[in-house]
Amino acid sequence: MAILRRKDNKGRVLKEGENQRKNGTYEYKWRDKSGKRHSIYASTLEKLREKENEVKKDVLEGIAPDKCNLTINDLYYRWCELKRGLKDNTFTNYKYMYTQFVEPNFGKIRIKDLRRSDVRAFYNTLYDEHHLTVSTIDSIHTVLHQVLDLAVDDDYLRYNPADKALKELKQAHNNEVDKRKALTRQEQELFEKFLSKQGQYHKWCPVFTVMLWTGMRVGEITGLRWCDVDFENNEISINHTLVYYAKGEERNGFSFAVNTPKTKAGFRTIPMLPKVREALLAEREYQNECGIKCKAVVDGYTDFIFINRFGDTQHQGTLNKALRRIIRDCNYEVLDKAKDNETPVTLPPFSNHTLRHTFTTRMCEAGVNIKAVQAILGHADAETTLNIYIDATAKFKSDQMSGLADFFNLSESA
């Protein structure tokens, strides 16, 4: 007896699980491994069978069948619930990056529709239309990649569409991603000389001197307390950092917090050079003369060294603004005094972190052992220190050889 097979209204034989609905569209039904029934629909039989092939492939590879309406945002909310092991401010910054740049539009894309090209196009849009820097997109990528990793782990995706996307963006804009540059010796001398003079910027001399001659991160500087400084043994103990980040409604949505270093290497003792000792004592004397006392208490920490005239803690934004004004007025002064046809040394635009990089470069030029450099800077990864060390010593050697060539040219002309 012949087996009767179902056909559509065009006489085409329908496969198992397929059927044509009353409105002429097509449906495919199947059960997952738990026995739950699922359906997909299409306007034509051809389109239905394309979807069928995807379903069968998903079933074979264990991809979850409920991905149809799941969005990137849905996975992000699940990631937020599951994520552990991050410091509070780090997690807050991650969430800020996602909600600011991903959630409003890109995050609404359904997981089943997401392709590698979508992620690349998204990063290009952030760069070309929103004018974000590559480093900012890097921060966004850190979160998005982890969210999509969760999709792979939970069998919603076969692969992470964000893989290699950031690498390609960096390669495409490689000429615009400059390595962080240190101040040259001449620029450093100009900067220190300008700060040391009595005037409106002299009050900033201690904090920038300590930063410049210890290599401390800005959060370590602003969080430094008098009890962390051992004047008897000339040592500075680094055991925490001050952070400023979005948190509730405090201070217009931002608040200070104290965190311990991210790695064991961050806990360290820095030898206090004479310049640093002098700068700290000068800061103490200035505060005593002006009657300034620390009023700030952050997570139980107080007695901070570098405070403003109200006794509150400083933060990175204030210091960077001060640097911009110092650079501007220092250069005005230099250019006003310059003679005709003279090209004087001026200060380039730089930030707090440049001072840390400058200190590292000076140590490398002085031949300080690379392990000592790593310990003083608090680098957990030796490769980070090695990259800076190689760049700094290569530049130093090149400059020294140029000087040698100039010497011999002068000798030969004489």
Secondary structure, 3 states (H helix, E strand, C coil): CCCCCCECCCCCECCCCEEECCCCCEEEEEECCCCCEEEEEECCHHHHHHHHHHHHHHHHHCCCHHHCCCEHHHHHHHHHHHCCCCCHHHHHHHHHHHHHHCCCCHHHCEHHHCCHHHHHHHHHHHHHCCCCCHHHHHHHHHHHHHHHHHHHHCCCCCCCCCCCHHHHHHHHCHHHCCCCCCCCHHHHHHHHHHHHCCCCCHHHHHHHHHHHHHCCCHHHHHCCEHHHEECCCCEEEECCEEEEEECCCHHHHEEEEEECCCCHHHCEEEECCHHHHHHHHHHHHHHHHHCCCCCCCECCECCECCECCCCCECCHHHHHHHHHHHHHHHHHHHHHHCCCCCCCCCCCCCCHHHHHHHHHHHHHHCCCCHHHHHHHHCCCCHHHHHHHHHHHHHHHHHHHHHHHHHHHHHHHHC
